[in-house]
Amino acid sequence: MADLRVGNFSFGEGGGGFDKAGALAAGTGDRVSTARLTFSSPFPSSGNIQVLVSLNMLDLETGETVGGVRNIRVQTFVSGVDQKGFSLSVRTWGSSAVWGLHGHYLAVQ
């Protein structure tokens, strides 16, 4: 039987553990903000925990037009998974700005 943990996260207004200084909304080039998320209760061990992340709200600014197209650039990735939680990173690049996002995660062992 699979052991599950579910939760949500926020970036931007209200913080949710992510960079509140606006590093992903300011400047240009490659920018990353990472937060450690903790499960509501730890898994019995660190082995074979898979994490799925979904986004349900994005507040983005697209920056300049490139070839007549305004690009939206955002990437999320998970690292450092253990029985207590994981690190979630949000990345943007070019002239895109991430003002906020909200989402959910599902962790399975």
DRENFI-347038 format. One record per residue (C-alpha): residue number from 0; x, z, y. Coordinates in Angstrom, 2 decimals, decimal comma, padded with zeros to 5 digits. Layout:
<pts>
<pt><senu>NUM</senu><px>X</px><pz>Z</pz><py>Y</py></pt>
...
</pts>
This chain:
<pts>
<pt><senu>0</senu><px>000,00</px><pz>000,00</pz><py>000,00</py></pt>
<pt><senu>1</senu><px>001,36</px><pz>-000,95</pz><py>003,44</py></pt>
<pt><senu>2</senu><px>001,99</px><pz>001,77</pz><py>006,00</py></pt>
<pt><senu>3</senu><px>000,92</px><pz>000,67</pz><py>009,53</py></pt>
<pt><senu>4</senu><px>001,51</px><pz>001,77</pz><py>013,13</py></pt>
<pt><senu>5</senu><px>-000,24</px><pz>000,17</pz><py>016,10</py></pt>
<pt><senu>6</senu><px>000,26</px><pz>000,67</pz><py>019,81</py></pt>
<pt><senu>7</senu><px>000,30</px><pz>-000,96</pz><py>023,22</py></pt>
<pt><senu>8</senu><px>002,74</px><pz>-001,39</pz><py>026,07</py></pt>
<pt><senu>9</senu><px>002,73</px><pz>-002,30</pz><py>029,75</py></pt>
<pt><senu>10</senu><px>005,26</px><pz>-003,74</pz><py>032,15</py></pt>
<pt><senu>11</senu><px>004,78</px><pz>-003,77</pz><py>035,91</py></pt>
<pt><senu>12</senu><px>002,30</px><pz>-001,58</pz><py>037,76</py></pt>
<pt><senu>13</senu><px>002,19</px><pz>001,71</pz><py>035,92</py></pt>
<pt><senu>14</senu><px>005,57</px><pz>001,04</pz><py>034,34</py></pt>
<pt><senu>15</senu><px>005,01</px><pz>001,76</pz><py>030,66</py></pt>
<pt><senu>16</senu><px>008,72</px><pz>002,45</pz><py>030,26</py></pt>
<pt><senu>17</senu><px>009,90</px><pz>-000,90</pz><py>031,54</py></pt>
<pt><senu>18</senu><px>012,00</px><pz>-001,58</pz><py>034,61</py></pt>
<pt><senu>19</senu><px>009,91</px><pz>-000,44</pz><py>037,59</py></pt>
<pt><senu>20</senu><px>012,36</px><pz>-001,78</pz><py>040,19</py></pt>
<pt><senu>21</senu><px>011,17</px><pz>-005,36</pz><py>039,74</py></pt>
<pt><senu>22</senu><px>014,36</px><pz>-006,86</pz><py>038,28</py></pt>
<pt><senu>23</senu><px>012,29</px><pz>-009,48</pz><py>036,44</py></pt>
<pt><senu>24</senu><px>010,41</px><pz>-010,41</pz><py>039,62</py></pt>
<pt><senu>25</senu><px>013,43</px><pz>-010,66</pz><py>041,93</py></pt>
<pt><senu>26</senu><px>016,18</px><pz>-013,24</pz><py>042,09</py></pt>
<pt><senu>27</senu><px>016,88</px><pz>-016,17</pz><py>039,83</py></pt>
<pt><senu>28</senu><px>018,77</px><pz>-016,81</pz><py>036,64</py></pt>
<pt><senu>29</senu><px>018,62</px><pz>-014,89</pz><py>033,38</py></pt>
<pt><senu>30</senu><px>017,00</px><pz>-011,42</pz><py>033,68</py></pt>
<pt><senu>31</senu><px>016,09</px><pz>-008,98</pz><py>030,91</py></pt>
<pt><senu>32</senu><px>014,32</px><pz>-005,61</pz><py>030,89</py></pt>
<pt><senu>33</senu><px>014,30</px><pz>-003,45</pz><py>027,74</py></pt>
<pt><senu>34</senu><px>012,29</px><pz>-000,35</pz><py>026,87</py></pt>
<pt><senu>35</senu><px>012,31</px><pz>001,90</pz><py>023,83</py></pt>
<pt><senu>36</senu><px>008,82</px><pz>002,29</pz><py>022,31</py></pt>
<pt><senu>37</senu><px>008,04</px><pz>005,22</pz><py>020,01</py></pt>
<pt><senu>38</senu><px>005,55</px><pz>005,08</pz><py>017,14</py></pt>
<pt><senu>39</senu><px>002,67</px><pz>007,59</pz><py>017,20</py></pt>
<pt><senu>40</senu><px>004,18</px><pz>009,07</pz><py>014,03</py></pt>
<pt><senu>41</senu><px>007,44</px><pz>008,12</pz><py>012,32</py></pt>
<pt><senu>42</senu><px>007,61</px><pz>006,04</pz><py>009,17</py></pt>
<pt><senu>43</senu><px>008,97</px><pz>007,86</pz><py>006,07</py></pt>
<pt><senu>44</senu><px>012,21</px><pz>005,83</pz><py>006,22</py></pt>
<pt><senu>45</senu><px>013,96</px><pz>003,13</pz><py>008,27</py></pt>
<pt><senu>46</senu><px>013,91</px><pz>000,47</pz><py>005,56</py></pt>
<pt><senu>47</senu><px>011,99</px><pz>-002,82</pz><py>005,83</py></pt>
<pt><senu>48</senu><px>009,87</px><pz>-002,18</pz><py>008,94</py></pt>
<pt><senu>49</senu><px>008,48</px><pz>-005,38</pz><py>010,48</py></pt>
<pt><senu>50</senu><px>007,12</px><pz>-005,43</pz><py>014,06</py></pt>
<pt><senu>51</senu><px>004,71</px><pz>-008,03</pz><py>015,46</py></pt>
<pt><senu>52</senu><px>004,19</px><pz>-008,17</pz><py>019,24</py></pt>
<pt><senu>53</senu><px>001,28</px><pz>-009,87</pz><py>021,00</py></pt>
<pt><senu>54</senu><px>000,71</px><pz>-010,36</pz><py>024,72</py></pt>
<pt><senu>55</senu><px>-002,79</px><pz>-010,14</pz><py>026,16</py></pt>
<pt><senu>56</senu><px>-002,08</px><pz>-010,23</pz><py>029,93</py></pt>
<pt><senu>57</senu><px>000,61</px><pz>-011,99</pz><py>031,93</py></pt>
<pt><senu>58</senu><px>001,16</px><pz>-011,80</pz><py>035,69</py></pt>
<pt><senu>59</senu><px>003,76</px><pz>-014,46</pz><py>036,45</py></pt>
<pt><senu>60</senu><px>005,03</px><pz>-016,50</pz><py>039,37</py></pt>
<pt><senu>61</senu><px>006,28</px><pz>-019,92</pz><py>038,40</py></pt>
<pt><senu>62</senu><px>008,89</px><pz>-020,53</pz><py>041,08</py></pt>
<pt><senu>63</senu><px>009,88</px><pz>-023,99</pz><py>042,25</py></pt>
<pt><senu>64</senu><px>008,57</px><pz>-027,23</pz><py>040,90</py></pt>
<pt><senu>65</senu><px>010,95</px><pz>-028,95</pz><py>038,47</py></pt>
<pt><senu>66</senu><px>010,18</px><pz>-032,64</pz><py>038,08</py></pt>
<pt><senu>67</senu><px>006,62</px><pz>-032,07</pz><py>039,32</py></pt>
<pt><senu>68</senu><px>006,02</px><pz>-029,27</pz><py>036,80</py></pt>
<pt><senu>69</senu><px>005,90</px><pz>-025,52</pz><py>037,44</py></pt>
<pt><senu>70</senu><px>007,50</px><pz>-023,83</pz><py>034,45</py></pt>
<pt><senu>71</senu><px>006,40</px><pz>-020,43</pz><py>033,15</py></pt>
<pt><senu>72</senu><px>009,34</px><pz>-018,73</pz><py>031,46</py></pt>
<pt><senu>73</senu><px>008,89</px><pz>-015,50</pz><py>029,50</py></pt>
<pt><senu>74</senu><px>010,26</px><pz>-014,36</pz><py>026,16</py></pt>
<pt><senu>75</senu><px>009,81</px><pz>-011,10</pz><py>024,25</py></pt>
<pt><senu>76</senu><px>011,95</px><pz>-009,86</pz><py>021,40</py></pt>
<pt><senu>77</senu><px>012,23</px><pz>-006,77</pz><py>019,23</py></pt>
<pt><senu>78</senu><px>015,47</px><pz>-005,00</pz><py>018,24</py></pt>
<pt><senu>79</senu><px>016,68</px><pz>-001,64</pz><py>017,01</py></pt>
<pt><senu>80</senu><px>013,75</px><pz>-000,97</pz><py>014,68</py></pt>
<pt><senu>81</senu><px>013,89</px><pz>002,39</pz><py>012,89</py></pt>
<pt><senu>82</senu><px>011,38</px><pz>004,89</pz><py>011,54</py></pt>
<pt><senu>83</senu><px>010,75</px><pz>006,36</pz><py>015,02</py></pt>
<pt><senu>84</senu><px>010,27</px><pz>003,17</pz><py>017,04</py></pt>
<pt><senu>85</senu><px>011,89</px><pz>000,02</pz><py>018,40</py></pt>
<pt><senu>86</senu><px>013,25</px><pz>-001,63</pz><py>021,53</py></pt>
<pt><senu>87</senu><px>011,16</px><pz>-004,31</pz><py>023,20</py></pt>
<pt><senu>88</senu><px>012,84</px><pz>-006,71</pz><py>025,63</py></pt>
<pt><senu>89</senu><px>011,19</px><pz>-009,03</pz><py>028,13</py></pt>
<pt><senu>90</senu><px>013,25</px><pz>-011,95</pz><py>029,44</py></pt>
<pt><senu>91</senu><px>012,71</px><pz>-014,54</pz><py>032,14</py></pt>
<pt><senu>92</senu><px>015,04</px><pz>-017,15</pz><py>033,64</py></pt>
<pt><senu>93</senu><px>015,30</px><pz>-019,81</pz><py>036,30</py></pt>
<pt><senu>94</senu><px>013,11</px><pz>-019,02</pz><py>039,30</py></pt>
<pt><senu>95</senu><px>010,21</px><pz>-017,56</pz><py>037,28</py></pt>
<pt><senu>96</senu><px>009,10</px><pz>-014,03</pz><py>038,15</py></pt>
<pt><senu>97</senu><px>007,41</px><pz>-011,57</pz><py>035,78</py></pt>
<pt><senu>98</senu><px>005,29</px><pz>-009,14</pz><py>037,80</py></pt>
<pt><senu>99</senu><px>003,51</px><pz>-007,59</pz><py>034,84</py></pt>
<pt><senu>100</senu><px>002,44</px><pz>-007,96</pz><py>031,24</py></pt>
<pt><senu>101</senu><px>000,50</px><pz>-005,97</pz><py>028,72</py></pt>
<pt><senu>102</senu><px>000,37</px><pz>-006,25</pz><py>024,97</py></pt>
<pt><senu>103</senu><px>000,06</px><pz>-004,66</pz><py>021,57</py></pt>
<pt><senu>104</senu><px>002,29</px><pz>-004,17</pz><py>018,57</py></pt>
<pt><senu>105</senu><px>001,72</px><pz>-003,81</pz><py>014,84</py></pt>
<pt><senu>106</senu><px>004,47</px><pz>-002,27</pz><py>012,74</py></pt>
<pt><senu>107</senu><px>004,32</px><pz>-002,52</pz><py>008,95</py></pt>
<pt><senu>108</senu><px>006,44</px><pz>-000,95</pz><py>006,22</py></pt>
</pts>
